[in-house]
Amino acid sequence: MLHDTQVLAVDDRTAVVTTVFGYPDGLAEGRQTQVWVRFDAGWRIVSAHVSEIPAG
């Protein structure tokens, strides 16, 4: 499940997206960060990071 998703438009071709996620068993929660860039062929993720911590 994703929640608290935020999109920061840096300019007309770059965006940073962050979101918090959880698992159905509720044992861990995490955060994902992606940097998107718009190329001639379309939007592509150029950098990403995922981290998890135990819930609670």
Z-matrix of the N, CA and C atoms (Angstrom, degrees):
N
C 1 1.439
C 2 1.530 1 108.61
N 3 1.305 2 117.58 1 130.75
C 4 1.461 3 124.04 2 177.14
C 5 1.521 4 109.73 3 -100.16
N 6 1.336 5 116.48 4 142.21
C 7 1.462 6 120.17 5 173.70
C 8 1.520 7 109.34 6 -155.27
N 9 1.309 8 115.81 7 167.20
C 10 1.463 9 123.06 8 -178.73
C 11 1.531 10 112.52 9 56.01
N 12 1.327 11 116.31 10 37.70
C 13 1.466 12 120.81 11 179.15
C 14 1.529 13 109.54 12 -74.13
N 15 1.334 14 115.18 13 132.88
C 16 1.457 15 121.16 14 178.36
C 17 1.519 16 109.00 15 -129.66
N 18 1.332 17 115.91 16 140.24
C 19 1.460 18 122.06 17 177.84
C 20 1.521 19 107.64 18 -121.47
N 21 1.332 20 115.76 19 123.97
C 22 1.460 21 121.82 20 177.19
C 23 1.522 22 108.09 21 -111.20
N 24 1.320 23 116.98 22 110.58
C 25 1.460 24 121.45 23 176.72
C 26 1.524 25 107.63 24 -80.93
N 27 1.321 26 116.49 25 111.92
C 28 1.459 27 121.65 26 -179.00
C 29 1.522 28 109.85 27 -77.40
N 30 1.320 29 116.21 28 -43.98
C 31 1.464 30 122.84 29 174.09
C 32 1.523 31 106.43 30 -156.05
N 33 1.339 32 118.15 31 -164.01
C 34 1.465 33 119.67 32 -174.79
C 35 1.526 34 114.18 33 -76.77
N 36 1.339 35 117.80 34 -1.65
C 37 1.458 36 119.67 35 179.41
C 38 1.518 37 114.12 36 -134.95
N 39 1.344 38 117.49 37 7.20
C 40 1.461 39 121.04 38 -177.82
C 41 1.525 40 109.62 39 -137.66
N 42 1.350 41 116.31 40 135.86
C 43 1.461 42 121.50 41 177.37
C 44 1.524 43 109.77 42 -143.42
N 45 1.327 44 115.41 43 148.87
C 46 1.454 45 122.20 44 174.61
C 47 1.524 46 106.98 45 -115.77
N 48 1.339 47 116.16 46 127.97
C 49 1.459 48 121.94 47 -177.87
C 50 1.523 49 108.24 48 -119.44
N 51 1.342 50 116.42 49 129.87
C 52 1.462 51 121.04 50 174.00
C 53 1.514 52 108.37 51 -125.20
N 54 1.326 53 115.89 52 146.99
C 55 1.454 54 120.65 53 176.77
C 56 1.516 55 109.50 54 -152.03
N 57 1.314 56 115.96 55 152.99
C 58 1.456 57 122.97 56 174.41
C 59 1.523 58 106.62 57 -103.38
N 60 1.330 59 116.38 58 141.99
C 61 1.458 60 119.09 59 179.85
C 62 1.519 61 110.33 60 -136.10
N 63 1.321 62 114.73 61 158.38
C 64 1.453 63 121.75 62 176.22
C 65 1.517 64 109.23 63 -137.10
N 66 1.324 65 114.90 64 168.93
C 67 1.463 66 121.93 65 179.31
C 68 1.524 67 109.41 66 -109.07
N 69 1.334 68 117.41 67 155.25
C 70 1.463 69 119.52 68 -179.01
C 71 1.534 70 113.76 69 -56.97
N 72 1.349 71 117.51 70 -32.22
C 73 1.467 72 118.77 71 -179.78
C 74 1.527 73 112.46 72 -78.11
N 75 1.331 74 117.99 73 -10.40
C 76 1.454 75 122.31 74 176.50
C 77 1.513 76 115.24 75 70.72
N 78 1.322 77 118.37 76 12.02
C 79 1.456 78 121.19 77 -175.85
C 80 1.529 79 114.11 78 -81.86
N 81 1.313 80 116.95 79 -18.47
C 82 1.470 81 120.23 80 179.92
C 83 1.523 82 109.64 81 -145.78
N 84 1.318 83 114.77 82 155.38
C 85 1.459 84 122.74 83 175.34
C 86 1.517 85 106.74 84 -133.56
N 87 1.313 86 116.76 85 152.69
C 88 1.451 87 118.43 86 -177.95
C 89 1.505 88 112.55 87 -148.62
N 90 1.322 89 113.84 88 176.75
C 91 1.458 90 121.61 89 177.27
C 92 1.524 91 107.60 90 -132.16
N 93 1.318 92 114.81 91 140.52
C 94 1.458 93 121.19 92 177.41
C 95 1.516 94 108.38 93 -123.90
N 96 1.320 95 115.56 94 135.24
C 97 1.463 96 122.35 95 176.69
C 98 1.519 97 108.33 96 -124.69
N 99 1.325 98 115.99 97 133.52
C 100 1.464 99 121.16 98 178.15
C 101 1.526 100 109.03 99 -132.94
N 102 1.333 101 115.98 100 141.85
C 103 1.464 102 121.77 101 171.59
C 104 1.531 103 106.66 102 -109.44
N 105 1.320 104 116.01 103 123.55
C 106 1.461 105 123.14 104 -178.32
C 107 1.524 106 109.29 105 -109.78
N 108 1.326 107 115.99 106 140.23
C 109 1.469 108 121.80 107 175.08
C 110 1.530 109 108.15 108 -130.39
N 111 1.335 110 116.23 109 136.92
C 112 1.460 111 120.54 110 178.35
C 113 1.520 112 109.24 111 -90.87
N 114 1.319 113 115.93 112 116.05
C 115 1.463 114 122.88 113 175.74
C 116 1.527 115 108.31 114 -102.82
N 117 1.332 116 117.36 115 176.38
C 118 1.467 117 120.55 116 177.54
C 119 1.529 118 111.34 117 -57.64
N 120 1.334 119 117.28 118 -33.01
C 121 1.466 120 121.92 119 -178.57
C 122 1.529 121 112.74 120 -83.17
N 123 1.337 122 118.10 121 -5.95
C 124 1.457 123 121.58 122 179.30
C 125 1.514 124 111.98 123 125.09
N 126 1.333 125 116.45 124 -174.01
C 127 1.456 126 123.15 125 -178.17
C 128 1.522 127 110.16 126 -76.05
N 129 1.344 128 115.25 127 136.24
C 130 1.469 129 121.97 128 178.77
C 131 1.523 130 109.48 129 -137.09
N 132 1.328 131 116.54 130 144.98
C 133 1.458 132 121.32 131 172.91
C 134 1.522 133 107.48 132 -80.05
N 135 1.332 134 116.90 133 124.71
C 136 1.460 135 120.64 134 -179.40
C 137 1.524 136 111.99 135 -106.05
N 138 1.335 137 117.25 136 -14.51
C 139 1.457 138 121.58 137 176.72
C 140 1.524 139 108.22 138 -156.95
N 141 1.340 140 115.71 139 143.60
C 142 1.464 141 119.66 140 179.13
C 143 1.522 142 109.70 141 -150.64
N 144 1.337 143 114.96 142 150.83
C 145 1.459 144 120.75 143 176.35
C 146 1.521 145 108.28 144 -144.79
N 147 1.340 146 116.25 145 138.56
C 148 1.458 147 122.08 146 177.77
C 149 1.522 148 107.09 147 -130.27
N 150 1.324 149 116.03 148 132.47
C 151 1.464 150 120.51 149 174.47
C 152 1.518 151 109.23 150 -134.92
N 153 1.332 152 115.76 151 151.12
C 154 1.465 153 121.72 152 -179.30
C 155 1.521 154 109.62 153 -130.56
N 156 1.345 155 114.44 154 150.05
C 157 1.459 156 120.91 155 171.70
C 158 1.516 157 108.09 156 -135.82
N 159 1.330 158 119.20 157 151.03
C 160 1.460 159 120.27 158 175.70
C 161 1.530 160 110.28 159 -60.81
N 162 1.302 161 117.36 160 140.84
C 163 1.480 162 121.09 161 178.81
C 164 1.522 163 110.34 162 -70.01
N 165 1.320 164 114.73 163 149.79
C 166 1.462 165 120.39 164 175.01
C 167 1.459 166 113.08 165 88.47
